[in-house]
């Protein structure tokens, strides 16, 4: 072939496999780190959205008087009490 013996070809192949394994470790860890960062950012964004939504809901509920609050939860306001 190119003057290489069979053992030289095996050594080159083994070296290539070993090099790929050594290089893949840091790449894997980097990808895992980036995935965790992205998941944390998504969770934080979702939390902020929920807090913002909850604030709007609280403001709406706080603006209701007793009869309106009773009706909003499906009750019936009868003689100053919710049934």
Secondary structure, 3 states (H helix, E strand, C coil): CCCCCHHHHHHHHHHHHHHHHHHHHHHHHHHHHHHHHHHHHHHHHHHHHHHHHHHHHHHHHHCCCHHHHHHHCCCCEECCEEC
